C-alpha cells in the first residue's frame, strides 16, 4: 500500500489519456494533486502550475507572456535547420 497524503483524486493512465482536459481542469481548481496510477501502482502526480510554484517556494505568479520561452528553430554550424 502507498500513502495518498496530499492527493485529492486518483486516476489511471487510461483515464488520463481519455480525460486529459477534464483532469487538468480539476487539478487547476484544487490545492492538492491527482495521483496517476499505472498497473495499480503510483506512477505520477498531476498538480496545478500554481501548486507547483508553491512547492518550489516561489511566488504564485506566471511570467508575462512576452518573457515566456518561445519555440524557435535552431541552426547548426553548417547552416542546417534542426
C-alpha positions as CSV (number, residue, x, y, z in Angstrom):
1,X,0.0,0.0,0.0
2,X,1.1,3.6,-0.6
3,X,0.3,6.9,1.0
4,X,-2.2,9.2,-0.6
5,X,-1.4,12.2,1.6
6,X,-1.8,15.4,-0.4
7,X,-3.9,13.6,-3.0
8,X,-7.4,14.8,-4.0
9,X,-8.2,12.1,-6.5
10,X,-6.9,9.0,-8.2
11,X,-6.9,8.4,-11.9
12,X,-5.4,5.7,-14.2
13,X,-3.2,6.2,-17.2
14,X,-6.1,5.2,-19.4
15,X,-8.3,7.9,-17.8
16,X,-5.5,10.4,-18.2
17,X,-5.4,9.6,-21.9
18,X,-9.1,9.9,-22.4
19,X,-9.9,12.7,-20.0
20,X,-6.8,14.8,-20.0
21,X,-8.6,18.2,-20.3
22,X,-11.1,17.3,-17.5
23,X,-8.3,16.1,-15.2
24,X,-6.2,19.2,-15.9
25,X,-9.1,21.5,-15.1
26,X,-9.8,19.5,-11.9
27,X,-6.1,19.8,-10.9
28,X,-6.2,23.6,-11.6
29,X,-9.1,24.1,-9.2
30,X,-7.7,22.2,-6.2
31,X,-5.0,22.7,-3.6
32,X,-3.8,19.0,-3.9
33,X,-2.7,16.6,-6.6
34,X,-4.3,13.9,-8.6
35,X,-2.4,10.6,-8.3
36,X,-2.0,8.9,-11.7
37,X,-1.7,5.1,-11.4
38,X,-0.2,2.6,-13.9
39,X,-0.9,-1.1,-13.3
40,X,-2.5,-0.1,-9.9
41,X,0.8,1.4,-8.7
42,X,1.6,5.1,-8.2
43,X,3.1,6.5,-11.4
44,X,2.9,10.3,-11.4
45,X,1.0,13.2,-9.8
46,X,-0.8,15.9,-11.7
47,X,-0.8,19.3,-10.0
48,X,-1.7,22.8,-11.0
49,X,1.0,25.2,-12.0
50,X,0.3,27.4,-9.0
51,X,0.8,24.5,-6.6
52,X,4.0,23.5,-8.5
53,X,5.4,27.0,-7.9
54,X,4.2,26.9,-4.3
55,X,6.0,23.6,-3.7
56,X,9.1,25.2,-5.2
57,X,8.8,28.1,-2.8
58,X,8.3,30.7,-5.5
59,X,5.6,33.3,-5.9
60,X,2.4,32.1,-7.5
61,X,2.6,34.3,-10.5
62,X,3.1,33.3,-14.1
63,X,5.6,35.3,-16.1
64,X,4.3,37.8,-18.6
65,X,3.6,36.4,-22.0
66,X,6.4,38.4,-23.5
67,X,9.0,36.7,-21.3
68,X,7.8,33.1,-21.8
69,X,10.0,30.8,-23.8
70,X,9.1,30.7,-27.5
71,X,9.7,27.9,-29.9
72,X,12.5,28.6,-32.3
73,X,14.4,26.8,-34.9
74,X,18.0,26.0,-34.1
75,X,20.6,26.4,-36.8
76,X,23.7,24.3,-36.7
77,X,27.2,25.5,-37.6
78,X,26.7,24.1,-41.1
79,X,23.6,26.2,-41.6
80,X,21.2,23.3,-41.3
81,X,17.9,23.9,-39.5
82,X,17.0,21.2,-37.0
